[in-house]
Amino acid sequence: MIHVLVRFTVEDLVKWKSVFEEAAALRKNFGSMGVRAFSKADSPNEVTILGEYADKEKAMQMFQSQEFREATARAGVKGPPEVTFLNEVLKLSA
């Protein structure tokens, strides 16, 4: 499993959220095991996504796909997202 951290800015958070929810099937097709979305408390149009994917290569394919580019354009994402792949090294309950 691989974690993916994605950061970007959107034109309108409500519009972005609607398109992001519609893109669930796209993420699932590329091995998504779930995502969480956050916006900055003092700048709500700055969004960070934390996702879990079954396979790094499939996740990389999604971020390079035409479907992903089209979805980000429809969602009003400004500029290319910053995508970082992460390996979990430690998990604590508190």
Backbone bond lengths (Angstrom), bond angles and torsions (degrees), N, CA, C in turn:
res aa  C-N    CA-C-N  psi(-1)  N-CA   C-N-CA  omega(-1)  CA-C   N-CA-C  phi
1 M - - - 1.435 - - 1.529 108.84 -
2 I 1.335 114.85 146.66 1.462 121.65 178.62 1.533 108.44 -130.07
3 H 1.318 116.08 143.59 1.458 121.23 173.83 1.519 108.02 -100.05
4 V 1.320 115.68 145.94 1.455 121.00 179.70 1.521 108.44 -127.28
5 L 1.323 115.72 127.49 1.456 122.68 176.69 1.523 106.62 -107.92
6 V 1.329 116.40 123.58 1.463 121.36 -177.07 1.521 108.16 -124.91
7 R 1.333 116.01 127.66 1.468 121.01 -179.54 1.521 109.34 -124.22
8 F 1.351 115.17 138.73 1.463 120.50 179.46 1.527 109.33 -166.13
9 T 1.317 115.72 171.48 1.456 122.65 176.56 1.520 108.04 -117.00
10 V 1.321 116.22 141.28 1.461 121.58 179.87 1.528 110.58 -116.60
11 E 1.320 115.04 157.17 1.459 120.44 176.54 1.520 110.84 -72.42
12 D 1.335 116.79 -40.57 1.462 122.33 -175.42 1.528 107.86 -145.94
13 L 1.322 117.43 117.96 1.468 121.58 -175.57 1.523 112.29 -62.96
14 V 1.318 118.45 -39.69 1.472 121.78 -178.68 1.532 110.00 -65.08
15 K 1.328 116.53 -45.33 1.472 120.58 178.02 1.526 110.03 -61.35
16 W 1.341 116.65 -47.19 1.464 120.15 -179.94 1.525 111.27 -58.00
17 K 1.334 116.49 -45.85 1.461 120.72 -177.24 1.527 111.37 -58.74
18 S 1.318 117.34 -41.49 1.459 121.06 179.64 1.529 111.25 -61.01
19 V 1.324 117.04 -47.60 1.473 120.61 179.72 1.519 110.40 -66.76
20 F 1.321 117.46 -39.43 1.463 121.19 179.57 1.525 111.20 -61.11
21 E 1.319 116.89 -42.50 1.468 120.32 177.99 1.522 110.86 -65.05
22 E 1.328 117.21 -38.84 1.466 120.98 178.36 1.531 111.76 -65.16
23 A 1.327 117.83 -25.87 1.465 122.42 -176.47 1.530 112.88 -85.33
24 A 1.314 117.97 11.38 1.468 121.06 -179.56 1.530 111.56 -57.88
25 A 1.325 117.27 -40.35 1.466 120.53 -179.53 1.526 110.98 -64.73
26 L 1.332 116.90 -38.22 1.463 120.85 177.50 1.522 109.86 -60.39
27 R 1.333 116.32 -49.25 1.466 119.41 179.67 1.525 111.21 -61.29
28 K 1.310 116.77 -43.67 1.466 120.68 -178.79 1.529 111.21 -62.35
29 N 1.324 116.90 -39.19 1.468 120.93 178.64 1.527 112.27 -61.07
30 F 1.320 116.90 -25.55 1.454 121.14 -179.84 1.526 112.13 -102.95
31 G 1.333 117.38 16.95 1.458 120.88 171.56 1.510 116.55 94.82
32 S 1.336 117.60 15.07 1.465 119.51 178.21 1.521 110.25 -63.33
33 M 1.319 114.53 135.64 1.462 121.43 177.12 1.531 110.08 -110.80
34 G 1.319 116.19 9.22 1.459 121.69 178.58 1.510 111.27 133.64
35 V 1.318 115.51 152.41 1.461 122.09 -179.86 1.520 109.84 -138.83
36 R 1.322 114.72 155.82 1.460 122.12 171.72 1.517 106.64 -129.10
37 A 1.328 116.37 138.85 1.458 121.35 -179.10 1.520 109.26 -117.62
38 F 1.319 115.02 140.03 1.460 122.23 -179.80 1.522 108.43 -133.06
39 S 1.338 116.45 149.64 1.459 119.84 169.07 1.521 107.38 -123.41
40 K 1.327 115.52 151.54 1.463 120.02 -179.09 1.529 109.15 -64.71
41 A 1.313 116.30 137.57 1.465 121.35 -178.04 1.526 111.66 -60.67
42 D 1.320 117.48 -36.13 1.463 120.29 -177.46 1.527 113.37 -102.05
43 S 1.329 117.39 4.20 1.459 122.23 179.21 1.526 108.26 -154.98
44 P 1.345 117.46 76.64 1.472 121.28 -169.57 1.527 116.15 -61.21
45 N 1.322 118.78 -16.59 1.463 119.63 178.50 1.526 112.58 -85.57
46 E 1.340 117.07 -1.11 1.466 121.16 173.39 1.525 107.21 -95.37
47 V 1.312 116.21 115.47 1.460 122.98 -170.38 1.525 110.82 -113.43
48 T 1.324 115.15 142.61 1.461 122.59 173.31 1.520 107.94 -127.80
49 I 1.309 115.90 130.93 1.464 122.81 178.12 1.525 107.74 -112.37
50 L 1.319 116.32 135.82 1.453 121.77 170.94 1.516 106.95 -118.32
51 G 1.318 116.46 116.01 1.455 121.07 -177.40 1.514 111.75 -122.11
52 E 1.316 114.76 156.11 1.462 121.89 174.05 1.520 108.06 -116.30
53 Y 1.324 115.34 131.43 1.463 120.62 -179.67 1.522 109.43 -128.11
54 A 1.310 115.11 148.78 1.456 120.71 -178.33 1.524 111.59 -68.54
55 D 1.338 116.85 -30.97 1.459 120.34 -171.77 1.532 109.79 -147.70
56 K 1.308 117.20 131.04 1.466 121.60 -178.78 1.518 111.63 -61.80
57 E 1.315 118.11 -43.59 1.467 120.96 -176.86 1.525 111.17 -61.95
58 K 1.334 117.05 -42.85 1.473 119.68 179.13 1.522 110.60 -66.82
59 A 1.321 116.93 -38.71 1.467 119.79 178.25 1.529 109.54 -63.78
60 M 1.319 117.29 -42.64 1.464 120.88 178.34 1.529 110.65 -60.99
61 Q 1.321 116.60 -39.24 1.470 120.43 177.90 1.525 110.89 -61.19
62 M 1.337 117.03 -39.58 1.463 119.81 -179.76 1.527 110.25 -62.58
63 F 1.336 116.78 -46.99 1.457 119.90 -176.94 1.529 112.82 -67.21
64 Q 1.329 116.99 -16.88 1.465 121.43 177.81 1.530 112.13 -100.06
65 S 1.329 117.55 -1.89 1.464 121.08 -174.12 1.526 113.10 -79.16
66 Q 1.314 114.35 154.55 1.466 121.44 175.82 1.524 110.16 -62.54
67 E 1.328 117.54 -38.43 1.469 121.19 179.42 1.526 111.49 -60.34
68 F 1.331 116.74 -40.31 1.460 120.78 178.34 1.526 110.34 -65.61
69 R 1.316 116.58 -45.30 1.475 120.38 179.43 1.529 110.55 -60.75
70 E 1.321 116.92 -41.76 1.465 120.38 179.86 1.522 110.87 -65.99
71 A 1.328 117.47 -41.49 1.468 121.15 179.80 1.526 111.07 -64.59
72 T 1.319 117.56 -42.40 1.465 119.29 -179.87 1.530 110.65 -66.59
73 A 1.312 117.11 -35.61 1.471 120.15 177.28 1.528 110.26 -65.52
74 R 1.345 117.16 -46.52 1.472 121.04 178.31 1.519 111.83 -61.10
75 A 1.328 116.54 -33.20 1.464 121.59 -176.01 1.528 112.67 -80.68
76 G 1.329 117.64 -8.39 1.448 120.36 179.76 1.515 114.69 78.59
77 V 1.337 116.08 31.39 1.465 119.95 176.84 1.526 108.16 -74.60
78 K 1.334 115.60 129.17 1.463 121.58 -179.61 1.525 109.41 -88.04
79 G 1.313 116.88 116.66 1.461 120.79 178.02 1.515 112.08 72.67
80 P 1.319 116.20 173.01 1.468 119.33 -179.81 1.532 110.88 -72.62
81 P 1.331 116.90 139.65 1.467 120.29 176.93 1.530 111.09 -67.43
82 E 1.315 115.49 151.13 1.467 121.42 173.57 1.526 106.54 -91.86
83 V 1.327 117.21 117.35 1.461 122.69 -175.69 1.522 109.23 -114.15
84 T 1.347 115.76 126.37 1.460 121.73 179.16 1.518 109.12 -126.80
85 F 1.319 117.06 130.05 1.457 122.43 177.62 1.522 108.62 -95.38
86 L 1.339 116.14 132.32 1.456 121.59 -173.86 1.518 111.63 -126.12
87 N 1.319 116.03 140.62 1.456 122.36 169.92 1.525 107.67 -100.87
88 E 1.308 116.78 132.70 1.463 120.09 176.60 1.532 109.42 -74.45
89 V 1.322 116.28 129.01 1.460 119.77 -179.83 1.522 111.79 -113.38
90 L 1.338 116.95 -16.27 1.461 119.80 -178.42 1.515 109.12 -162.78
91 K 1.317 116.45 139.91 1.461 121.72 175.71 1.522 107.48 -137.05
92 L 1.335 116.55 122.11 1.457 121.87 179.63 1.513 109.20 -117.23
93 S 1.317 116.95 150.34 1.466 120.42 -178.96 1.535 111.79 -79.33
94 A 1.298 118.72 -21.54 1.466 120.82 178.25 1.513 110.20 -154.90
